[in-house]
Amino acid sequence: MTELLTIGELARLSGLSASSLRFYDREGLLVPARVDPSSGYRRYSEAQVPVARLVAGLRRVGMPLSEVAVVLDLRARGSVGDARDVVVAHETRLEQGLQDARREIARTLDLLGDGEPTRHVTVSGHDLSRALRTVRFAVAQEPAEDLAVLAGVLVEAGPEGLRLVATDRYRLAVGVVEGARTIGPPLVPHPATASVVVPPDWLEQVGVTAGRQPVHLAIGEAVCIARVGASELRAPSVPGAFPDYRRILDWDRARLAQGIDALPLLDSMGRRSGDGPPGAVGLADVDGVAHVVGRRSEAEVHVNGEFLLEALAAVDGDPSLVLDGPIAPLAVRGSDGGLSVLMPVRADRTG
């Protein structure tokens, strides 16, 4: 008979403390192979050593007990691939959380610095205007007083380049400013993303003033300064917290690359627009091409047709769609990297 391990021996072999092992026993996560009925001493088999090490590793990276239990159950049933998927999903959440934390730290450091610019970017006025055209349709026209920030455009500079973002809560648009070049390192000790919400009319004025000349943008939490030659245009930030658009854009690059051709929709939707707002339209993938379908049962998703037409017209280059189910947002992507997201609607909704 194989000799069983004491709780102290398993603690040394696994990296878990004896108190943790007692806790995991009570939780049913790592139950001893045998418990002495008279003394209550726990004994573990050698086969439980790798299980205990697995628990230790997962808990060190903050995996909740419920998910650790799922991983152990899948492993015990031989579904190692599924168990790995649970771990990878947790890793993805950690990475997203780290990115969110870095953005919040950057914003906090901006505030501690009285909102002075922390990122300096150079871009042509033409490219800035083109990105603004990509997102302007999604700016809220008459937002409620507590959502006044939605009447602005988020200007965000970071490791991924310069982006413009607008949303009215029903649709969201992201414009990539081509050719943006960061001047010098960020003025904070982190790979920070600097962002500010500015009026769209101010961005338009900057683009018109610059034409194809370079624009030097200084971006901070409370101000955005545009310098074009000897001219300086300053915009105070639109007050309020802009929605975390990255949580809405829950697509990975592989799924975006699999978008279907939406160019034919521009023609068909354009003809329909002459008869007034098209209301809710159903869309389906027909051999890799997006089509408007009349029957509810044939549609993969329904969206506001007027919003869809605006999104198709706003992106530069040939548009494509990412269909992700009847209750998931619809992505409209341009070949320039611009992206719009439309919230799905009920099939019988007309406006």
Order of alpha helices (4+ residues) and beta strands (2+ residues): beta-alpha-alpha-beta-beta-alpha-alpha-alpha-beta-alpha-beta-beta-beta-beta-beta-alpha-beta-beta-beta-alpha-alpha-beta-alpha-beta-beta-beta-alpha-beta-beta-beta
